[in-house]
Amino acid sequence: MSATQKVQQHPAFVQAQNKANYYFQQLDKELTKYPVLNAFEQRTQVPKTYFVSGTVFLLTLFHFVNPLAAPVSNLVGWALPCYLSFKALESPGHQDDVQWLTYWVVFGFFNFLESIALRMVLYYFPWYFAFKTVFILWLQLPTFRGAQTTYTVVLKPVMSNLSGSRALAPTDTVTAEGLRDRVASANSD
């Protein structure tokens, strides 16, 4: 019996292999919800779990190569939200419009602040882009609603203090209809 066969038959190896297969099956079930990944799998014959796992691995690897960390972080903050924003514009509901409009406001504000203080931030926080990517994912994912939380807790009070007007009072709720009404009234003036 070769050393490779001994390792493959070891109970710890078998248990780890079974655990990995279980997690890949769970990931496959979750990824089946996305028609784009299903179409990709049919066209390329590459399992969607391998594609997603490989993409996450490559993005993580690029984060460790410091010159690539900033573009990868911005790609994560731009690519998927851009696609989902286009889909939201075409959907009949308004809740996803608010989600992505809020995301772009927070993302833009964050990038503006970053452009002012990036050198100082990079000096004190060497893993800044890894934390930025996690923050961007928190903003994007509908489970957390990070963009809406950041807008309500940080941006809305700051903007209402700066403008001194009732238009951005912290007690107002943001709705798609309210935003459309504001745009219509601004265009008619």
C-alpha positions as CSV (number, residue, x, y, z in Angstrom):
1,M,0.0,0.0,0.0
2,S,1.5,3.4,-1.1
3,A,1.7,6.4,1.2
4,T,-0.9,8.2,-0.9
5,Q,-3.4,5.4,-0.4
6,K,-2.6,5.3,3.4
7,V,-3.4,9.0,3.6
8,Q,-6.6,8.7,1.6
9,Q,-7.8,5.9,3.9
10,H,-7.0,7.7,7.1
11,P,-10.2,8.5,9.1
12,A,-9.3,12.2,9.5
13,F,-8.8,12.5,5.7
14,V,-12.1,10.7,5.0
15,Q,-13.9,12.9,7.5
16,A,-12.4,16.1,6.0
17,Q,-13.3,14.9,2.5
18,N,-16.9,14.2,3.5
19,K,-17.2,17.6,5.2
20,A,-15.9,19.4,2.1
21,N,-18.3,17.5,-0.1
22,Y,-21.2,18.5,2.2
23,Y,-20.3,22.1,2.0
24,F,-19.9,22.0,-1.7
25,Q,-23.4,20.5,-2.0
26,Q,-24.8,23.2,0.2
27,L,-23.1,25.9,-1.9
28,D,-24.4,24.3,-5.1
29,K,-27.9,24.4,-3.7
30,E,-27.5,28.1,-2.9
31,L,-25.9,29.0,-6.2
32,T,-28.7,27.2,-8.1
33,K,-31.0,30.2,-7.3
34,Y,-29.0,32.4,-9.7
35,P,-29.9,31.9,-13.4
36,V,-26.7,33.5,-14.5
37,L,-24.5,30.9,-12.8
38,N,-26.8,28.1,-14.1
39,A,-26.3,29.3,-17.7
40,F,-22.6,29.7,-17.1
41,E,-22.4,26.1,-15.9
42,Q,-24.3,24.8,-18.9
43,R,-22.2,26.7,-21.4
44,T,-18.8,26.0,-20.0
45,Q,-19.4,22.6,-18.3
46,V,-17.5,24.1,-15.3
47,P,-19.5,23.4,-12.0
48,K,-20.7,26.7,-10.6
49,T,-19.3,25.8,-7.2
50,Y,-15.8,25.5,-8.7
51,F,-16.2,28.8,-10.5
52,V,-17.4,30.7,-7.5
53,S,-14.8,29.1,-5.2
54,G,-12.1,29.8,-7.7
55,T,-13.1,33.4,-8.1
56,V,-13.2,33.9,-4.3
57,F,-9.8,32.3,-4.0
58,L,-8.3,34.5,-6.8
59,L,-9.7,37.7,-5.3
60,T,-8.3,36.7,-1.9
61,L,-5.0,35.9,-3.5
62,F,-4.9,39.3,-5.3
63,H,-5.6,41.0,-2.0
64,F,-2.3,39.5,-0.7
65,V,-0.5,41.0,-3.7
66,N,-0.6,44.6,-2.4
67,P,-0.6,46.5,-5.8
68,L,-3.7,44.6,-6.9
69,A,-5.6,45.1,-3.6
70,A,-7.1,48.5,-4.6
71,P,-8.4,47.5,-8.0
72,V,-9.8,44.2,-6.7
73,S,-11.5,46.0,-3.8
74,N,-13.1,48.5,-6.3
75,L,-14.1,45.7,-8.6
76,V,-15.9,44.0,-5.7
77,G,-17.6,47.3,-5.0
78,W,-18.6,48.0,-8.5
79,A,-19.2,44.9,-10.7
80,L,-22.0,43.0,-8.9
81,P,-23.8,46.2,-7.6
82,C,-23.8,47.6,-11.2
83,Y,-25.4,44.4,-12.6
84,L,-28.0,44.3,-9.8
85,S,-28.7,48.0,-10.2
86,F,-29.5,47.4,-13.8
87,K,-31.8,44.5,-12.9
88,A,-33.5,46.7,-10.2
89,L,-34.2,49.4,-12.7
90,E,-36.1,46.9,-14.9
91,S,-38.0,45.2,-12.0
92,P,-41.5,46.3,-11.2
93,G,-40.9,46.7,-7.4
94,H,-39.4,49.7,-5.8
95,Q,-37.6,48.2,-2.8
96,D,-34.6,47.0,-4.8
97,D,-34.4,50.5,-6.3
98,V,-34.0,52.0,-2.9
99,Q,-31.5,49.4,-1.9
100,W,-29.2,50.1,-4.8
101,L,-29.6,53.8,-4.9
102,T,-28.7,53.9,-1.2
103,Y,-25.7,51.7,-1.8
104,W,-24.4,54.0,-4.6
105,V,-24.8,57.0,-2.3
106,V,-22.9,55.4,0.5
107,F,-20.3,53.9,-1.8
108,G,-19.7,57.2,-3.5
109,F,-19.4,59.0,-0.2
110,F,-17.0,56.4,1.1
111,N,-14.8,56.6,-2.1
112,F,-14.8,60.4,-1.8
113,L,-13.5,60.2,1.8
114,E,-11.0,57.6,0.8
115,S,-9.6,59.8,-2.0
116,I,-9.0,62.6,0.5
117,A,-7.2,60.5,3.2
118,L,-5.9,57.4,1.4
119,R,-2.2,57.9,2.0
120,M,-2.7,58.5,5.7
121,V,-5.0,55.5,6.0
122,L,-2.6,53.2,4.2
123,Y,0.2,54.3,6.5
124,Y,-1.7,53.4,9.7
125,F,-3.7,50.4,8.4
126,P,-1.7,48.1,6.1
127,W,-4.6,45.7,5.5
128,Y,-7.0,48.6,4.6
129,F,-8.2,47.1,1.3
130,A,-9.1,43.8,2.9
131,F,-11.2,45.6,5.5
132,K,-12.6,47.8,2.8
133,T,-13.7,44.8,0.8
134,V,-15.4,43.3,3.8
135,F,-17.1,46.6,4.5
136,I,-18.3,46.8,0.8
137,L,-19.7,43.3,1.0
138,W,-21.5,44.3,4.2
139,L,-23.0,47.3,2.4
140,Q,-24.1,45.1,-0.6
141,L,-25.6,42.0,0.9
142,P,-29.3,42.2,1.5
143,T,-29.1,40.1,4.6
144,F,-27.3,42.9,6.4
145,R,-28.7,46.0,4.7
146,G,-25.4,47.8,5.5
147,A,-25.9,50.6,3.0
148,Q,-29.3,51.6,4.5
149,T,-27.9,51.4,8.0
150,T,-24.9,53.6,7.1
151,Y,-27.1,56.0,5.3
152,T,-29.6,56.3,8.2
153,V,-27.1,56.4,11.0
154,V,-24.2,58.4,9.4
155,L,-25.0,60.2,6.2
156,K,-28.5,61.4,6.7
157,P,-27.8,63.2,10.1
158,V,-24.6,64.7,8.7
159,M,-26.3,66.0,5.5
160,S,-29.3,67.3,7.5
161,N,-26.9,69.3,9.7
162,L,-25.0,70.6,6.7
163,S,-28.1,71.6,4.8
164,G,-30.1,72.9,7.7
165,S,-33.3,72.0,5.9
166,R,-36.2,69.7,6.6
167,A,-35.6,67.9,3.3
168,L,-33.2,65.5,4.9
169,A,-34.5,65.3,8.5
170,P,-33.4,62.1,10.3
171,T,-37.0,61.1,11.0
172,D,-38.0,60.8,7.3
173,T,-38.1,57.4,5.6
174,V,-36.6,57.0,2.2
175,T,-39.0,55.5,-0.3
176,A,-38.8,55.2,-4.1
177,E,-42.0,57.1,-4.4
178,G,-40.6,59.9,-2.2
179,L,-37.5,60.1,-4.3
180,R,-39.5,60.2,-7.5
181,D,-41.7,63.0,-6.1
182,R,-38.5,65.0,-5.1
183,V,-37.1,64.6,-8.6
184,A,-40.4,65.6,-10.3
185,S,-40.7,68.7,-8.1
186,A,-37.1,69.6,-8.8
187,N,-37.5,69.3,-12.5
188,S,-40.7,71.4,-12.5
189,D,-39.0,74.3,-10.8
